[in-house]
């Protein structure tokens, strides 16, 4: 049955919220910007709007709805996009990328909550309009949450499970009162929900007719669609939020085009010719050697390096623990240890990378380099007994090889560990307790992943483990990801990887919590189901002090590293972006790194 909203129309009930309306809310502490602020610190508010930009991405698309399972990873870029921007759809509040986790008013011009965060009330701006001219209303918010519950993809379809009541308050406010399953981050997560127009959506076909041109409240409308190849957006002259402080310095182009390419090499050739304006580079060899074409040597193409202040995140090979062969953490550790990072880094990447040792490395939240405090040990409880002492001490690291590609010492240690798990080498093959050879498949989707998989295959062969590599097209890859139909996948940039922020929160549920293990479309690619991990995520979400929050994130980090759910790969310093000099960006880089939605065309007329 549909979750029903309770309608309040009396003046007395309209004033039920005793808290003062706030212009912004923060996960911990107070917003950095005061009421009456004019713009975010990292934008150019005086930029002359106009011109155009063309982005290039690898892949394809067959949907214009990013909020349902069918369009989860095959929807056109730009509609609802952390990298390119939310061009068509908008959230209730806008996130500042220069604070760990702070939100400011957008569709909701103000917000109200109590100290316990037992409820949140969003007060919709009376100026907010859909692209067809209709007003954005509280009813649209209620409709969206109900629609997502019935038809949406994870995690949107589970939001109302945290709600005791959803109420329309007065003319244009919505109040959510939370139940015992909610946590202190829940109000902020709700503030980041998109809002969809009730008058322009048929709930019955919302999750099936995914190529319908959407009506949004954002600064752009879709001008042209070539399925699988191109989507073009045009800036709305009547965009309601152009004078909203949280949108100052955003949406600077008259036209935004996203072109799709089958391979990254083809995309780069298009960039060299000027058909694409920006190229996000993650290949050290490519960054060092590929920019010898005329436009790059004469200055028409500029290479920028940005330095965010965020944790490294985690790139690597993910073991699907739903498969019996990967149930034993000792097996996962042994298979991880044989990967010769030093050889791969030297041979493939000119030693450009550093080894990643934890999920929040290079920050105060990370376990690596930070021994567990007494408070953290108390949080971990009995899990202390199963965590490697080196991980607790903060000095655990992946094995360092001699860089030869066949370090006998490292390989021998891995074989010994597999022996403890019941494996032995028979006739040159690693065989399990059941007498069957240890063999598995890595699913890849591009040339960069294939290169890494081939390097891994070389190392595994030396200890008698058979690795096959299957490269699939984008559509098949997304389908198999959604249904967890794989042995091992590669999460590396560009593409999917586990990014880390300074304010990890509810997204960790959809990566590691047992509640997400068997829900299609979540990011629990490893199939983690651990009561200790669940408890630490909950502690993190309930933390009221910075110290408690830091201890809980470090505890989660230690549990994930100790579980060996991933073979950690690498990270590098800085973000690399090449651009044609006609595209410019603000001078200040926020703590989360470059923000493409704040860039502009300097030739705008």
N, C-alpha and C positions, 0 to 999 in steps of 0.2 A: 504494500500500500504506500502511496506517495506520502512523504513527510509533509504534514500540513502546517502552514503558518497561522499564528494567532493574530488577528487584526485588532489593534488598539486605536481608538479614534477619540477618546475623551481627553480633555486637556490635562486632567489629573494624571492619567497614566502616561501621557506624553512626557510629563516631567519626572517620570519614575527614576531616571538615572540621576544620581546626586553628584556625580563627578563633573568637573568642569571640562568642556570640550577642549581637546588638545590638537595642535597642528601637526604633531609628530609623536611617534612612540619608538622606544628602543628596547631591545632584548635585555640589556643590562645598563643601568644608569639612565642618563637623560640624553635627548637629542642634542647634537652639537650646534645645530642652527636654531636660532630663536624664532618665536612667532614674529611674523612680519618679514622674514628673510626674503631675499629677492631671487636667489638662484643658488644652485649647488656650486661649490668652490672650484670644481674641475671643468666647468663649461665656459664657453665664450658667449656671454649673453648678448653681445652686440654684433654677432656675426650677421652678415647679409645673407638672407635666405634666397635660395634659387638654385639653378643648375641641376645637375643630376649625378648619380653614381651608379656603376654597375658592379655588383658582386659576382663572384664565381664560386660555385660549390660542386663537389663531386657527389654523384648519385642521381636520383630521379625523384619524382613525386607523383602521387596519384590521389591526393586529397587536399582539401582546403579547410579541414577541421582538425586542429591539433589536440582536441580535447577528448577524442574517443579512441578506442583501442586500434581501430582500423587506420587511423591517421597519426598514431602516436609517433612513429619514426618515418612516416612516408608523406607527411604533410608538407606543403610548400614552406620554404624558409621565409621568415619575415612577418608572418601573421602574429606569432606569439613566440618571441625569439630573444634569448638572453644575449646573443652575440650581435645580431643585426638590429635588434630593437623590436619592441611591440608596436608594429606599424598599424595594425588594424584593430586588435583587441587591447583593452586596458585593464589593469587591476584596480582595486579600490584605493590602494596607496602605492606610492612610488618609492623604490629603495634607493638610498644614497649609497654610491659605490666608494665613498670616502670615509665610511664608518662601518664597523664590524657588522651590525645588523640594526639599522635605523630606518624607519619608514616615515614619509611625509605625505600630506594629503594630495589626492588626485581626484578620482571620481568621488571619493569621500573627502569632502573639504575639511572635516574634522572627525575626531574619534573620541570615545569615552570608555573608560574602564575603571575597575577598582584595584586596590593594592594587591588583592589575591588573584586578580585576573580571572575571576569567576564568570565574568561576562565581558563582552565588547559591543559597543554600539557605533555603527558607521552612519554618519550624517551626510547624505548625498548632496553634492553641489547642485544648486538650482540652475546653474549654467550648463551642466553636462547634457550633451545632445548626441544622439546617434547620427550616423552619416546620412540618414534619410530625413533628418530634422526632428524626429520625435525625441522627447525628453528621456533621459536616463532616470529611472525611478527606483524607489525601494522595492517595488513589486518585481522589477527586473532582477534585483539581487536575490530575492526569495525564489523566483523562478529558476535562476541559474543554479542555486544550490540543490533544488529539487531535481532539476534536469540532470545535473551531474551525478546525483545519487542513483538515478534510474538508468542513465545511458552513458555516463562519462567513464573515462579510463582512470586507473590508479595514478596518483593518489586522490584525485578530485572526487571520485565516487565514494570515498570513505569519510569525507569531512563531516557529514551530518551524524555520523556515529559518535561524535564527540559532543553533540548538542542535546541539551535537555529541552530547550524551547527556542524557536526562531520566531521573532515577533516584529511586526511592523509597528513602529512607534511614531505617533503623530503623522504628519504628511509625507515625510521623505527620509525617515531613518529606519534602520534595521538593527535589532538587538539580538545577539546570540548569547544565551545563558548555557554554560558548559556543564557537562556531567563529570563524573569521577574519572573518566578515561582521558580527559583533556589534560594539558600541562601548561606551563607558563609561556611556552612558545606559540601555543594554539592561536591566540588572538592575532599574532603577527602573520602566521600562515594564512589565516582567513583574510587578512588585509591584502595578501598577494593573490587572492583568487581573481580570475577574470570575471567580468560581468557581461552577460549575453542578453540580447533584446527579446523579450517575451513576444512582442508583436510580430517579429520577423522569423520565428523559428517554429517548425512543426516538430513537436517532441517525438512523434511516431517515427519520423524518418531521420532524426538527428544523427544517429549512429550508422546509417546506411547510405544516405544520399550525401556523401562527403565531398562532392565537387560543386555543391551549390555555392554561389558567390555570397560571402557573408556580409551582414550589416554589422559594423563595428562602431565604437566610439573614438577610436584612435585617430592619429593625425593623417593617415593615408587610407585611400580606398583602392581596390584592385581595378586596374585599367585594362589589363589584358592577361590572358592565361593561355599558354601553350603546354598542355599537360606533359610532364616529364622533362620539359626542356627549358621553359622560361616563364617567369611571372613578373609583371610590371605593376608597380604601385605609383599612384599620383597623389601628391599632397593636397589635402582638402583646404580650400580657401576659407571654408566655414568651420574649421576645426574649433571646437568649443574651448579647448584647453591651452590655446596658444599663449595666453597671458598668465597661466598658472605657474607659480614659482618653480614647482618641481619639474616643469617641462621647458623652462627657459633654457635656450641653447641646444635643444633637441629638435629633431625633425627639420633639418636644415635644407634638404634637397626638394626640388619640385617633383623630381621623378627618381624612383629607386627601382632598378632592374636586378633580378637575380637569375643568372644563367647557370644551367646545369651541364656538367661534363662527366663523361664516363670514366675518365682517368685524371689523376692529378697532373700527369705530364702534359696532357692536352690543355688543361686549365692554365698551366704556367705558360704555355705557348700563346694562349689567348691574352694573358697578361702582358707578355712581351710585346705583343702587337698593339696594345692599347685597347683591346676589346673588353678587358676587365681592369678596374681601377686599383684594386687592392689585392695583395696576395699574402696570406698568413702562412709563414714558413716555419716548419718544425724540423727540418732535416739539416743537420749541421754541415754535411758535405755540400748539400745544395746551396745553403746560405753562403758558404765560403767560395763556391766555384761557379755557380750558375748565372751570376750577374755580370757577365762580360759582353753583353749585347749593347749596341750603340746608345740606346735611351738611358741605360744605367751608367755608362761611362761618361756621358755628357751632362748628367744631372737631371734629366727629365724624369727618371725613376729614382726615388729616394729610399734608402734602407734605414728604418728606425728600430731602435732597441729600447723597449720600455721595461721598467723595473718595478713590478708590483711588490707589495709587502705582505703577501699571503703565503700560506703553507704550500708545500710542493704538490700535494695530492699524490695519487698513486696510479702509475701506469704499469701494466704487466700482463702476464698470462693468468687467467682465472680458471681454477679447477672447479668443475661442477660436482660438488659433493653429493648430489643426488645419484650419481653413478657409483656403484659399489666399489669400484677400483680406487676411488678417491675418498672413501670414508675415513681411512686411517690418516691422522695428521702426520705420522712418521713417513708415510709414503709421499705425502704432498711436500714435506720438507726435503726429503731426499731428491725428489724430482726437481725441486727448486734449486737445490745446492749445486747440481751438475751444470747449470747454465753458466757458461764462461763469460761473465760480463766484461772482464778486462780485454779478452780477445775480441769480442763483438764491438766494444767501444773503440778499440784501436783500428780494427779492420774496416768497420762500416762507417764510423762516425768521427774519425780523426781525433779521438779522445775528447770530444766536446761535452760529454755527459758526466754527471756524478751519479753514483749509485743511490737509489732511494731505499731508506731503511725503515721508514714508518709512514703512516698515512697523513700525519700533520708535521712532517719534518720542517726544519727551519722556522719554527715558531714556538712560543711558550706552551702551546697546546700539545706538542709532540712528545712521545715517550723517549725517542732517541736523543741521548745526551742529557736527559733529565731523570735522575733516579726517583723511584716512587717515594713520595712523602708518607709520613705516618697516617695522615688523613686519607691519602689515596689507598694505602694498604687496607685501611678500615673499610673503605668503600668496596674494594675488591673482595673482601671477606675470604671465604674458603677457596676462591679462585687462585689465591696466592700459591696454594699448594701445587697447582698444575702449570703455573707459568714459569718458563725458563728463568733461572736466577739472573742471567745476563740481561734479559729483557726487563726485569724488575730494576736492575741496577742502571739501566739506560745505556749500556754499552754493547748490547747485542748488535751484530752486523752480519750481513751475508758473507759467505766465504770469499776470500780474495785469492784469485788464481795467479799463476805465473804468466798468464797471457798467451800461452802456447796453443790454446784450444784443446789441450788434452792433459791437464794437470793431474798426474796420477794420485797425488795426495788427496785432492778434493774428490776425485772420482771414487777412490777407495773408501773414503768416509761415507759417501752416499750409498755405496754397495753394502757397507756394514750396517747402516741404518735400515736399509731395505731388508737385510737379513733379520734384524730384530722384529720386523713386521711379518716375517714368514716367507720372504722371497729368497731365491737362490738362482745362480746362473747355471743353466743346464744346456749343454751343446751350444754355448754362445748366446743363449737367450735368457733374459730375466723371467723366471717363472714364479707364479704365486703358490700359495698353499694348495690350491686346487689343481696344480700342475699346468695351468694355462699360461701362455706367455703374457707378459705385461705389455699391452699395446693400447694406444689411444690416438684420437684424431684431433687436430687443431683446425678450427674453422676460421678462415681468413676472408677478407673482402677487398684487399688492395695489395699493391706491390710491396709497400713498406712492411705490412704485416707478414707477407710471404717471406721477405728477407730475414726477419727475426725468427720466424718459425723454422726456416731452413738452418739457421745457425743453431737453434735449439735441437733440431733433429740430429745434427752432427754430434753434439755432446751426448745425447741419449743413446745413440748407436754404440758409443764406446762402452756402455754398461749393459748392452743387450736389450734395451727397451726399443720397441718399434713405434715410431711416430709417423703417421700419415698426415698430409696437409690437404685440406679441401678448400678451394677458393670458390665462393658462391657469389651470385649477383646480389645487388643491394636488397631487392625485394625478398629473396629467399633468406638472406641474412637476418633481416628484421623479423620475419616470421619465426625463424628458429630461435632468435633471441627472446621473443615474446613468450614462446612455449618452452624455453630452456632445453631445446633439443640439440645438445652438443656435449662433447667431452670437455674441451678447453676452448676458450676464446682469447683473443688478443685485444686488450684495451690500451690503445696508444693514441696520442694526438698525431694528426688531426682526426677527429672522430670522438668516440666514446672513451672516457676514462673517468676515474673517480677524483674529481676535483675536490679540493678542500678549502674551506673558508675559515675566517676567524670567529665565526659564529655557527658552528655545526648545530643542527637541530633535527627537526622531524624527518628530513630527507634521509637520515641514517636509518630510520625504521624501514624505508623502502630499499635500502641497500643490504642491511645485515640482520634485521629483526626476524624472529621466527614467524611473525605474523605475515611477512611478505614472501616467505619461502615458496609457497605453492600458489601464489596469486599471479596469473599471467600478466605480463606487461610491467612488472616491477623491475627494479634494478638489483635484486638479490640474485645476481648471476651465479654466485658461488653456492647458493642453496644453504646459507648459514642458518642454523637453528640451535641456538645456545642460550640457556637460561641466564648465564652470566652476562653474555652480550646484551640480552634484552634488559636485564636489570641495570647495566651501566648506561645504556641509552636513556632509560627512564630517569636515572639520577641526573644525567646531563640536562634533560628537558625540565626537570624540576628545580634545578639549581637556582638559588636566590642571591648567591654571592659570587664574585669573580673567582675566588679561591676554590669554592666547591665546584664551579663549572670547569675550571682548569683541571682539577683532579679527576673529574669524571671523564673528560675527554681523553686525558692521558691513560686512564684505566681502560677505556674502550680501545684506544690505540694498541695498548699492550696485549689485550685479548685477541685482536685481529691479527697482529704480527705473530703471536704465539700459535694461532690456529692455522697459519700457513695456507690460507685460502687462496692467496695469489702468489705468484712468483714475481717479486718486485723487480722492476726494470730501472728506470733512470729519470733524471730531471736535469734541467740546465738553468743557468742564470739568465733571467730576462725573457722578454717576449719579442719575437722577431716579426716585423711587418714591413713589407715592401709596398710602396704606393707611387702612383704617378704624381708628380709635383703639383698638379692642379687640385689635388685633394689635400686639405690641411686639417690639422688637429689642434686642440688647446695645448698650451704650454705645460699645464700642470697634469701630472699623472696621478690619479687617485690610488688608494691602497689596493684596489682590486685590479689595477692595470688599465690598459687602454680601453676606451669606451667608444666603439664605432658610431653609435647613434649621436654622438656629440661632434662628429667631424663635419666638414663642409666643403663645397666646391668654391674655390677662390675666384673662379671666373663667373660666378653668379652675376647676372645682370639685374 
